[in-house]
Amino acid sequence: MARRSAAEIRSSIEANRAELAVSLDRLHNEVARVTDWRGQLERHRREVAIGTGAVALLLLARRRRRRKRGW
């Protein structure tokens, strides 16, 4: 392994720090985007409406069955 000077080592450390800062910033932005539930609802409004309707229909069907059985 070739020996590096102190200046080369410092330069390498600074480059690694800068790269790490960029990576952490990207990660922070991605986590914020993924965990933004309001934004998710806005982006997937149609799917949420379909899912809500499906759950409502299932609950109504279940309620009708229980009434027929006398529960």
CYANA upper distance limits for C-alpha pairs under 8 A (distance plus 0.5 A):
  4 ARG  CA      8 GLU  CA      6.47
  4 ARG  CA      9 ILE  CA      7.02
  5 SER  CA      9 ILE  CA      6.84
  6 ALA  CA     10 ARG  CA      6.62
  7 ALA  CA     11 SER  CA      6.54
  8 GLU  CA     12 SER  CA      6.58
  9 ILE  CA     13 ILE  CA      6.65
 10 ARG  CA     14 GLU  CA      6.68
 11 SER  CA     15 ALA  CA      6.68
 12 SER  CA     16 ASN  CA      6.67
 13 ILE  CA     17 ARG  CA      6.65
 14 GLU  CA     18 ALA  CA      6.68
 15 ALA  CA     19 GLU  CA      6.68
 16 ASN  CA     20 LEU  CA      6.52
 17 ARG  CA     21 ALA  CA      6.62
 18 ALA  CA     22 VAL  CA      6.87
 19 GLU  CA     23 SER  CA      6.71
 20 LEU  CA     24 LEU  CA      6.55
 21 ALA  CA     25 ASP  CA      6.64
 22 VAL  CA     26 ARG  CA      6.73
 23 SER  CA     27 LEU  CA      6.62
 24 LEU  CA     28 HIS  CA      6.51
 25 ASP  CA     29 ASN  CA      6.73
 26 ARG  CA     30 GLU  CA      6.66
 27 LEU  CA     31 VAL  CA      6.59
 28 HIS  CA     32 ALA  CA      6.63
 29 ASN  CA     33 ARG  CA      6.66
 30 GLU  CA     34 VAL  CA      6.62
 31 VAL  CA     35 THR  CA      6.49
 32 ALA  CA     36 ASP  CA      6.55
 33 ARG  CA     39 GLY  CA      8.31
 34 VAL  CA     40 GLN  CA      8.22
 36 ASP  CA     40 GLN  CA      6.77
 37 TRP  CA     41 LEU  CA      6.65
 38 ARG  CA     42 GLU  CA      6.80
 39 GLY  CA     43 ARG  CA      6.60
 40 GLN  CA     44 HIS  CA      6.52
 41 LEU  CA     45 ARG  CA      6.02
 41 LEU  CA     48 VAL  CA      7.58
 44 HIS  CA     48 VAL  CA      6.74
 45 ARG  CA     49 ALA  CA      6.71
 46 ARG  CA     50 ILE  CA      6.74
 47 GLU  CA     51 GLY  CA      6.58
 48 VAL  CA     52 THR  CA      6.50
 49 ALA  CA     53 GLY  CA      6.63
 50 ILE  CA     54 ALA  CA      6.67
 51 GLY  CA     55 VAL  CA      6.72
 52 THR  CA     56 ALA  CA      6.67
 53 GLY  CA     57 LEU  CA      6.70
 54 ALA  CA     58 LEU  CA      6.74
 55 VAL  CA     59 LEU  CA      6.65
 56 ALA  CA     60 LEU  CA      6.67
 57 LEU  CA     61 ALA  CA      6.61
 58 LEU  CA     62 ARG  CA      6.60
 59 LEU  CA     63 ARG  CA      6.61
 60 LEU  CA     64 ARG  CA      6.72
 61 ALA  CA     65 ARG  CA      6.77
 62 ARG  CA     66 ARG  CA      6.80
 63 ARG  CA     67 ARG  CA      6.81
 64 ARG  CA     68 LYS  CA      6.80
 65 ARG  CA     69 ARG  CA      6.85
 66 ARG  CA     70 GLY  CA      6.76
 66 ARG  CA     71 TRP  CA      5.83
 67 ARG  CA     71 TRP  CA      6.35
